[in-house]
Amino acid sequence: MDSLEMRDHYLQKRGSQFLEYPKGMLAGMAAQHEYDMAVITQSIDLYLSGEISRQRLEAINAEMGIPREAKTLMKLIGIL
């Protein structure tokens, strides 16, 4: 399974787990935000451990977009 298939599978599964609120499109948006934050957090961890370069981290951020919380976190730890 490639990364887009994994992402779509996660969004579908997690979006369906929101049983009461939010529903529909809001559930999808919440699952999308949760997934993006997990990917960004994992990429920060890999960068700090030296497993990926700063250029790779920036490429991941550009591909995923940076949620406000992730941007604040990166500023606090001195990455941005």
MMTF fields as JSON, N, C-alpha, C and O atoms, coordinates in Angstrom:
{
  "mmtfVersion": "1.0.0",
  "mmtfProducer": "UNKNOWN",
  "numBonds": 319,
  "numAtoms": 320,
  "numGroups": 80,
  "numChains": 1,
  "numModels": 1,
  "chainsPerModel": [1],
  "groupsPerChain": [80],
  "chainIdList": ["A"],
  "bondAtomList": [4, 2, 8, 6, 12, 10, 16, 14, 20, 18, 24, 22, 28, 26, 32, 30, 36, 34, 40, 38, 44, 42, 48, 46, 52, 50, 56, 54, 60, 58, 64, 62, 68, 66, 72, 70, 76, 74, 80, 78, 84, 82, 88, 86, 92, 90, 96, 94, 100, 98, 104, 102, 108, 106, 112, 110, 116, 114, 120, 118, 124, 122, 128, 126, 132, 130, 136, 134, 140, 138, 144, 142, 148, 146, 152, 150, 156, 154, 160, 158, 164, 162, 168, 166, 172, 170, 176, 174, 180, 178, 184, 182, 188, 186, 192, 190, 196, 194, 200, 198, 204, 202, 208, 206, 212, 210, 216, 214, 220, 218, 224, 222, 228, 226, 232, 230, 236, 234, 240, 238, 244, 242, 248, 246, 252, 250, 256, 254, 260, 258, 264, 262, 268, 266, 272, 270, 276, 274, 280, 278, 284, 282, 288, 286, 292, 290, 296, 294, 300, 298, 304, 302, 308, 306, 312, 310, 316, 314],
  "bondOrderList": [1, 1, 1, 1, 1, 1, 1, 1, 1, 1, 1, 1, 1, 1, 1, 1, 1, 1, 1, 1, 1, 1, 1, 1, 1, 1, 1, 1, 1, 1, 1, 1, 1, 1, 1, 1, 1, 1, 1, 1, 1, 1, 1, 1, 1, 1, 1, 1, 1, 1, 1, 1, 1, 1, 1, 1, 1, 1, 1, 1, 1, 1, 1, 1, 1, 1, 1, 1, 1, 1, 1, 1, 1, 1, 1, 1, 1, 1, 1],
  "groupList": [{"groupName": "MET", "atomNameList": ["N", "CA", "C", "O"], "elementList": ["N", "C", "C", "O"], "formalChargeList": [0, 0, 0, 0], "bondAtomList": [1, 0, 2, 1, 3, 2], "bondOrderList": [1, 1, 2], "singleLetterCode": "M", "chemCompType": "L-PEPTIDE LINKING"}, {"groupName": "ASP", "atomNameList": ["N", "CA", "C", "O"], "elementList": ["N", "C", "C", "O"], "formalChargeList": [0, 0, 0, 0], "bondAtomList": [1, 0, 2, 1, 3, 2], "bondOrderList": [1, 1, 2], "singleLetterCode": "D", "chemCompType": "L-PEPTIDE LINKING"}, {"groupName": "SER", "atomNameList": ["N", "CA", "C", "O"], "elementList": ["N", "C", "C", "O"], "formalChargeList": [0, 0, 0, 0], "bondAtomList": [1, 0, 2, 1, 3, 2], "bondOrderList": [1, 1, 2], "singleLetterCode": "S", "chemCompType": "L-PEPTIDE LINKING"}, {"groupName": "LEU", "atomNameList": ["N", "CA", "C", "O"], "elementList": ["N", "C", "C", "O"], "formalChargeList": [0, 0, 0, 0], "bondAtomList": [1, 0, 2, 1, 3, 2], "bondOrderList": [1, 1, 2], "singleLetterCode": "L", "chemCompType": "L-PEPTIDE LINKING"}, {"groupName": "GLU", "atomNameList": ["N", "CA", "C", "O"], "elementList": ["N", "C", "C", "O"], "formalChargeList": [0, 0, 0, 0], "bondAtomList": [1, 0, 2, 1, 3, 2], "bondOrderList": [1, 1, 2], "singleLetterCode": "E", "chemCompType": "L-PEPTIDE LINKING"}, {"groupName": "ARG", "atomNameList": ["N", "CA", "C", "O"], "elementList": ["N", "C", "C", "O"], "formalChargeList": [0, 0, 0, 0], "bondAtomList": [1, 0, 2, 1, 3, 2], "bondOrderList": [1, 1, 2], "singleLetterCode": "R", "chemCompType": "L-PEPTIDE LINKING"}, {"groupName": "HIS", "atomNameList": ["N", "CA", "C", "O"], "elementList": ["N", "C", "C", "O"], "formalChargeList": [0, 0, 0, 0], "bondAtomList": [1, 0, 2, 1, 3, 2], "bondOrderList": [1, 1, 2], "singleLetterCode": "H", "chemCompType": "L-PEPTIDE LINKING"}, {"groupName": "TYR", "atomNameList": ["N", "CA", "C", "O"], "elementList": ["N", "C", "C", "O"], "formalChargeList": [0, 0, 0, 0], "bondAtomList": [1, 0, 2, 1, 3, 2], "bondOrderList": [1, 1, 2], "singleLetterCode": "Y", "chemCompType": "L-PEPTIDE LINKING"}, {"groupName": "GLN", "atomNameList": ["N", "CA", "C", "O"], "elementList": ["N", "C", "C", "O"], "formalChargeList": [0, 0, 0, 0], "bondAtomList": [1, 0, 2, 1, 3, 2], "bondOrderList": [1, 1, 2], "singleLetterCode": "Q", "chemCompType": "L-PEPTIDE LINKING"}, {"groupName": "LYS", "atomNameList": ["N", "CA", "C", "O"], "elementList": ["N", "C", "C", "O"], "formalChargeList": [0, 0, 0, 0], "bondAtomList": [1, 0, 2, 1, 3, 2], "bondOrderList": [1, 1, 2], "singleLetterCode": "K", "chemCompType": "L-PEPTIDE LINKING"}, {"groupName": "GLY", "atomNameList": ["N", "CA", "C", "O"], "elementList": ["N", "C", "C", "O"], "formalChargeList": [0, 0, 0, 0], "bondAtomList": [1, 0, 2, 1, 3, 2], "bondOrderList": [1, 1, 2], "singleLetterCode": "G", "chemCompType": "PEPTIDE LINKING"}, {"groupName": "PHE", "atomNameList": ["N", "CA", "C", "O"], "elementList": ["N", "C", "C", "O"], "formalChargeList": [0, 0, 0, 0], "bondAtomList": [1, 0, 2, 1, 3, 2], "bondOrderList": [1, 1, 2], "singleLetterCode": "F", "chemCompType": "L-PEPTIDE LINKING"}, {"groupName": "PRO", "atomNameList": ["N", "CA", "C", "O"], "elementList": ["N", "C", "C", "O"], "formalChargeList": [0, 0, 0, 0], "bondAtomList": [1, 0, 2, 1, 3, 2], "bondOrderList": [1, 1, 2], "singleLetterCode": "P", "chemCompType": "L-PEPTIDE LINKING"}, {"groupName": "ALA", "atomNameList": ["N", "CA", "C", "O"], "elementList": ["N", "C", "C", "O"], "formalChargeList": [0, 0, 0, 0], "bondAtomList": [1, 0, 2, 1, 3, 2], "bondOrderList": [1, 1, 2], "singleLetterCode": "A", "chemCompType": "L-PEPTIDE LINKING"}, {"groupName": "VAL", "atomNameList": ["N", "CA", "C", "O"], "elementList": ["N", "C", "C", "O"], "formalChargeList": [0, 0, 0, 0], "bondAtomList": [1, 0, 2, 1, 3, 2], "bondOrderList": [1, 1, 2], "singleLetterCode": "V", "chemCompType": "L-PEPTIDE LINKING"}, {"groupName": "ILE", "atomNameList": ["N", "CA", "C", "O"], "elementList": ["N", "C", "C", "O"], "formalChargeList": [0, 0, 0, 0], "bondAtomList": [1, 0, 2, 1, 3, 2], "bondOrderList": [1, 1, 2], "singleLetterCode": "I", "chemCompType": "L-PEPTIDE LINKING"}, {"groupName": "THR", "atomNameList": ["N", "CA", "C", "O"], "elementList": ["N", "C", "C", "O"], "formalChargeList": [0, 0, 0, 0], "bondAtomList": [1, 0, 2, 1, 3, 2], "bondOrderList": [1, 1, 2], "singleLetterCode": "T", "chemCompType": "L-PEPTIDE LINKING"}, {"groupName": "ASN", "atomNameList": ["N", "CA", "C", "O"], "elementList": ["N", "C", "C", "O"], "formalChargeList": [0, 0, 0, 0], "bondAtomList": [1, 0, 2, 1, 3, 2], "bondOrderList": [1, 1, 2], "singleLetterCode": "N", "chemCompType": "L-PEPTIDE LINKING"}],
  "groupTypeList": [0, 1, 2, 3, 4, 0, 5, 1, 6, 7, 3, 8, 9, 5, 10, 2, 8, 11, 3, 4, 7, 12, 9, 10, 0, 3, 13, 10, 0, 13, 13, 8, 6, 4, 7, 1, 0, 13, 14, 15, 16, 8, 2, 15, 1, 3, 7, 3, 2, 10, 4, 15, 2, 5, 8, 5, 3, 4, 13, 15, 17, 13, 4, 0, 10, 15, 12, 5, 4, 13, 9, 16, 3, 0, 9, 3, 15, 10, 15, 3],
  "groupIdList": [1, 2, 3, 4, 5, 6, 7, 8, 9, 10, 11, 12, 13, 14, 15, 16, 17, 18, 19, 20, 21, 22, 23, 24, 25, 26, 27, 28, 29, 30, 31, 32, 33, 34, 35, 36, 37, 38, 39, 40, 41, 42, 43, 44, 45, 46, 47, 48, 49, 50, 51, 52, 53, 54, 55, 56, 57, 58, 59, 60, 61, 62, 63, 64, 65, 66, 67, 68, 69, 70, 71, 72, 73, 74, 75, 76, 77, 78, 79, 80],
  "secStructList": [7, 7, 2, 2, 2, 2, 2, 2, 2, 2, 2, 2, 2, 2, 2, 2, 2, 7, 7, 1, 1, 1, 7, 6, 2, 2, 2, 2, 2, 2, 2, 2, 2, 2, 2, 2, 2, 2, 2, 2, 2, 2, 2, 2, 2, 2, 2, 2, 6, 6, 1, 1, 7, 2, 2, 2, 2, 2, 2, 2, 2, 2, 2, 2, 7, 7, 7, 2, 2, 2, 2, 2, 2, 2, 2, 2, 6, 6, 7, 7],
  "xCoordList": [0.857, 0.0, 0.905, 1.786, 0.695, 1.517, 0.961, -0.074, 1.65, 1.287, -0.092, -0.812, -0.465, -1.8, -2.898, -3.945, -2.664, -3.645, -3.753, -4.851, -2.606, -2.625, -3.392, -4.177, -3.159, -3.842, -5.345, -6.128, -5.748, -7.176, -7.832, -8.949, -7.127, -7.653, -7.833, -8.857, -6.824, -6.91, -8.08, -8.866, -8.189, -9.256, -10.628, -11.532, -10.793, -12.08, -12.394, -13.503, -11.411, -11.631, -11.86, -12.809, -11.005, -11.119, -12.354, -13.011, -12.676, -13.873, -15.138, -16.087, -15.157, -16.334, -16.418, -17.467, -15.338, -15.352, -15.991, -16.323, -16.17, -16.855, -18.356, -19.007, -18.89, -20.257, -21.314, -22.33, -21.101, -22.127, -21.859, -22.666, -20.746, -20.41, -18.924, -18.248, -18.357, -18.979, -19.383, -18.947, -20.2, -20.668, -20.304, -20.069, -20.265, -20.067, -18.776, -17.689, -18.907, -17.75, -16.898, -15.671, -17.533, -16.782, -15.958, -14.841, -16.494, -15.735, -14.515, -13.432, -14.686, -13.563, -12.508, -11.311, -12.951, -12.004, -11.234, -10.03, -11.931, -11.273, -10.253, -9.148, -10.621, -9.7, -8.506, -7.378, -8.736, -7.65, -6.671, -5.458, -7.179, -6.322, -5.513, -4.32, -6.174, -5.501, -4.372, -3.278, -4.638, -3.63, -2.459, -1.3, -2.755, -1.702, -0.808, 0.416, -1.409, -0.621, 0.255, 1.388, -0.253, 0.552, 1.751, 2.858, 1.542, 2.64, 3.669, 4.871, 3.218, 4.13, 4.911, 6.12, 4.23, 4.904, 5.953, 7.053, 5.613, 6.578, 7.763, 8.901, 7.522, 8.626, 9.523, 10.739, 8.944, 9.752, 10.636, 11.821, 10.057, 10.816, 11.973, 13.086, 11.709, 12.765, 13.853, 15.036, 13.457, 14.433, 15.307, 16.528, 14.679, 15.441, 16.376, 17.425, 16.009, 16.872, 17.946, 18.827, 17.874, 18.891, 18.63, 19.497, 17.445, 17.137, 16.742, 16.892, 16.24, 15.938, 16.583, 16.846, 16.831, 17.468, 16.427, 15.223, 16.91, 16.02, 15.261, 14.092, 15.932, 15.278, 14.116, 13.063, 14.308, 13.231, 12.072, 10.907, 12.396, 11.354, 10.561, 9.333, 11.266, 10.584, 9.724, 8.644, 10.204, 9.411, 8.137, 7.068, 8.253, 7.067, 6.088, 4.884, 6.602, 5.734, 5.038, 3.856, 5.772, 5.183, 4.112, 3.083, 4.357, 3.403, 2.143, 1.032, 2.321, 1.191, 0.498, -0.672, 1.222, 0.714, 1.03, 1.141, 1.172, 1.54, 0.376, 0.065, -0.276, -1.303, -0.699, 0.489, -1.496, -1.019, -0.304, 0.725, -0.844, -0.238, 1.162, 2.067, 1.342, 2.651, 3.64, 4.807, 3.179, 4.065, 4.513, 5.684, 3.606, 3.95, 4.949, 5.918, 4.728, 5.642, 7.037, 8.031, 7.117, 8.414, 9.125, 10.35, 8.374, 8.993, 9.509, 10.59, 8.739, 9.141, 10.417, 11.232, 10.596, 11.786, 12.911, 13.951, 12.706, 13.788, 14.03, 15.12, 13.057, 13.219, 12.938, 13.642, 11.924, 11.58, 12.181, 11.995],
  "yCoordList": [-1.169, 0.0, 1.235, 1.356, 2.142, 3.362, 4.388, 4.159, 5.5, 6.471, 7.089, 7.36, 7.314, 7.879, 6.874, 7.249, 5.608, 4.579, 4.444, 4.292, 4.499, 4.423, 5.61, 5.457, 6.787, 7.998, 7.876, 8.146, 7.473, 7.333, 6.283, 6.476, 5.173, 4.114, 4.637, 4.388, 5.366, 5.929, 6.906, 6.847, 7.801, 8.803, 8.159, 8.587, 7.136, 6.458, 5.747, 5.854, 5.024, 4.283, 5.227, 5.047, 6.229, 7.143, 8.023, 8.31, 8.452, 9.261, 8.512, 9.113, 7.197, 6.405, 6.152, 5.738, 6.39, 6.17, 7.324, 7.171, 8.468, 9.579, 9.289, 9.603, 8.698, 8.196, 9.27, 9.294, 10.143, 11.1, 12.454, 12.949, 13.04, 14.357, 14.408, 13.929, 14.895, 15.441, 14.339, 13.195, 14.686, 13.723, 14.194, 15.377, 13.234, 13.542, 14.267, 13.796, 15.418, 16.179, 16.619, 16.638, 16.97, 17.37, 16.211, 16.418, 15.003, 13.834, 13.632, 13.31, 13.817, 13.699, 14.755, 14.474, 15.977, 17.058, 16.793, 17.037, 16.295, 15.989, 14.866, 14.935, 13.836, 12.727, 13.212, 12.785, 14.089, 14.639, 15.42, 15.258, 16.255, 17.048, 16.138, 16.353, 15.129, 14.179, 13.452, 13.286, 13.027, 12.332, 13.257, 12.864, 14.477, 15.439, 15.711, 15.75, 15.896, 16.159, 14.961, 15.136, 13.759, 12.568, 12.482, 12.174, 12.75, 12.7, 13.791, 13.524, 14.998, 16.105, 15.823, 16.048, 15.331, 15.015, 13.931, 14.017, 12.91, 11.841, 12.38, 11.986, 13.264, 13.816, 14.705, 14.722, 15.445, 16.24, 15.322, 15.596, 14.239, 13.274, 12.681, 12.55, 12.33, 11.787, 12.822, 12.486, 14.067, 15.136, 15.331, 15.441, 15.374, 15.588, 14.422, 14.619, 13.219, 12.056, 11.923, 11.069, 12.77, 12.755, 11.767, 11.554, 11.158, 10.163, 10.781, 10.146, 12.019, 12.717, 14.096, 14.635, 14.654, 15.966, 17.082, 16.836, 18.294, 19.449, 19.63, 20.015, 19.35, 19.478, 18.483, 18.819, 17.256, 16.263, 16.694, 16.535, 17.241, 17.751, 18.86, 18.887, 19.777, 20.862, 20.327, 20.855, 19.271, 18.668, 18.03, 18.152, 17.355, 16.754, 17.845, 17.718, 18.917, 20.027, 20.658, 20.996, 20.814, 21.402, 20.483, 20.951, 19.187, 18.213, 18.118, 18.052, 18.11, 17.92, 19.231, 19.237, 20.342, 21.593, 21.569, 20.494, 22.705, 22.74, 23.307, 24.493, 22.469, 22.998, 24.001, 23.929, 24.91, 25.958, 25.38, 25.907, 24.295, 23.691, 23.17, 23.305, 22.574, 22.042, 23.179, 23.079, 24.246, 25.392, 25.992, 26.338, 26.121, 26.634, 25.707, 26.177, 24.408, 23.437, 23.558, 23.55, 23.668, 23.78, 25.077, 25.097, 26.153, 27.408, 27.284, 27.778, 26.627, 26.477, 25.656, 25.939, 24.642, 23.801, 24.238, 23.582, 25.346, 25.949, 25.363, 25.527, 24.69, 24.143, 25.211, 25.292, 26.021, 27.086, 28.406, 29.416],
  "zCoordList": [0.0, 0.0, 0.0, 0.851, -0.94, -0.966, 0.031, 0.656, 0.167, 1.206, 0.975, 1.936, -0.269, -0.529, -0.191, 0.338, -0.493, -0.146, 1.369, 1.905, 2.065, 3.529, 4.103, 5.038, 3.54, 4.007, 3.792, 4.703, 2.598, 2.303, 3.2, 3.68, 3.419, 4.289, 5.711, 6.347, 6.206, 7.553, 7.655, 8.6, 6.677, 6.723, 6.694, 7.412, 5.87, 5.791, 7.11, 7.631, 7.64, 8.884, 10.056, 10.819, 10.206, 11.339, 11.216, 12.217, 10.008, 9.81, 10.198, 10.702, 9.967, 10.325, 11.824, 12.317, 12.558, 14.001, 14.764, 15.939, 14.126, 14.771, 14.697, 13.7, 15.745, 15.685, 15.928, 15.233, 16.882, 17.209, 16.574, 15.788, 16.91, 16.374, 16.208, 17.119, 15.223, 14.03, 13.049, 13.175, 12.097, 11.099, 9.703, 9.458, 8.802, 7.395, 7.107, 7.444, 6.483, 6.059, 7.251, 7.159, 8.355, 9.542, 10.093, 10.569, 10.032, 10.479, 9.589, 10.079, 8.302, 7.376, 7.62, 7.556, 7.9, 8.174, 9.473, 9.545, 10.491, 11.758, 11.577, 12.116, 10.822, 10.557, 9.743, 9.99, 8.784, 7.959, 8.824, 8.688, 9.702, 10.582, 11.51, 11.722, 12.054, 12.937, 12.198, 12.738, 10.979, 10.175, 9.855, 9.995, 9.428, 9.089, 10.295, 10.165, 11.46, 12.66, 13.017, 13.464, 12.825, 13.114, 12.176, 12.615, 10.893, 9.919, 10.213, 10.195, 10.478, 10.771, 12.05, 12.099, 13.088, 14.345, 14.145, 14.691, 13.362, 13.081, 12.287, 12.543, 11.34, 10.549, 11.414, 11.218, 12.367, 13.301, 14.132, 14.327, 14.616, 15.406, 14.594, 15.101, 13.349, 12.486, 12.216, 12.167, 12.041, 11.823, 13.06, 12.954, 14.225, 15.462, 15.773, 16.386, 15.357, 15.593, 14.515, 14.616, 13.477, 12.43, 11.309, 10.462, 11.29, 10.267, 8.924, 7.88, 8.95, 7.7, 7.747, 8.822, 6.576, 6.491, 6.622, 6.557, 6.804, 6.874, 5.562, 5.565, 4.438, 3.133, 3.017, 2.474, 3.529, 3.488, 4.385, 4.021, 5.558, 6.459, 5.781, 5.857, 5.117, 4.411, 3.27, 3.005, 2.588, 1.51, 2.061, 1.464, 3.191, 3.826, 4.227, 4.003, 4.82, 5.228, 4.021, 4.087, 2.926, 1.721, 1.135, 0.648, 1.183, 0.633, 1.484, 0.957, 2.806, 3.71, 4.066, 4.45, 3.936, 4.49, 5.98, 6.569, 6.58, 7.995, 8.798, 8.682, 9.617, 10.501, 11.485, 11.799, 11.956, 12.859, 14.08, 14.504, 14.649, 15.832, 15.535, 16.359, 14.353, 13.973, 13.737, 14.116, 13.12, 12.876, 14.203, 14.356, 15.158, 16.482, 17.168, 17.764, 17.092, 17.691, 17.084, 17.811, 15.768, 15.113, 15.494, 15.619, 15.679, 16.113, 17.549, 17.867, 18.406, 19.805, 19.962, 20.84, 19.118, 19.255, 18.327, 18.256, 17.613, 16.845, 15.473, 14.925, 14.902, 13.554, 12.507, 11.501, 12.731, 11.783, 12.206, 11.527]
}
